[in-house]
Amino acid sequence: MTQNESYRASGVDINAGYKAVELMKTHVTKTFTSGVRSDIGGFGGLFELDMKKTPNPLLACGTDGVGTKLKLAFLMDKHDTVGIDCVAMCVNDVICCGAEPQLFLDYIALGKLEPEKVASIVKGVAAGCLEAGCALIGGETAEMPGFYPVDEYDLAGFAVGVVDKSKVFDNSTIVEGDLLVALPSSGVHSNGFSLVRKIFNLDAEVSSLYRFEPSLGCTLGEALLEPTKIYVRPLLELAKSVTLKAAAHITGGGFYENIPRCLPPGKMARIIYDDVRVLPIFSLIQQEGAIPLHDMYNTFNMGVGMVLVLDPEAAKVALSSIEGSYILGTILDGEQGVILV
């Protein structure tokens, strides 16, 4: 290790960075798949595509961050799950193309580099990669004193997936009478937390996070920090046996913004409010904040993390193979969009 007292006096500790890399190595190497062709610590990560498995490959890329959900991690001093959120937000987008995630890179920017905290964050990233079946082949940790508060950080990343041209989900095949199948979410996931923090006044009333909520069966903080569910494995498995026409990852913008993104022109989704299996956390949010129903469905996933478009026979297969899935609505001819009644 080298010493740089001048740089450390400005707030950047190079040796802390070295220690963080050593602490995270164990978590990172667990994610390595057969395609990895480099070790951590280099200037770039190398990955070899399996051309026998995917003879006509298309790369699918997705990038995202965790957003202000990180504020809850700061308040509760719990940093080992937000990395799962970061991976989930990227790979859940990539799988909507039909692509299998291959690799992931993360970016952590912070005011003061604490090796143990960084290792905890990366532990979560690695856990998400293991769940998604992709390799964490690189990343960056940037210590930026004076830009971020010493006890805060930002976390973002990106995923690269691959899909054969013949297996890309093709929404042009969607017809009237196709069904929407809902895959349940694990909670709020990683969207809408600016509103959540305002509703519960969390920045001023941190004790609210430790309040046990009978309707949730846990504390408010535990429910809100529940990591985003990763849908890669069930979708890849389903796609082996049926034709999956389209998929929508329900993130910021809720039902109204995300479901239309997977529909072709001339097709609309019809959903009945009473058919949505709303999770208790959303009922609590709506009650505490007196939020109009439309705004709830235009902000949160409401308990639906992913929506699939399938013909009726394929939908039966999905319902029998994916735990918790259910029929959410139907496809109609009409202006591209979604209606809730």
Summary of the structure (lengths in Angstrom):
residues: 341
radius of gyration: 21.1
end to end distance: 63.5
largest distance: 68.5
contacts: 1175
relative contact order: 0.16
helix: 40%
strand: 24%
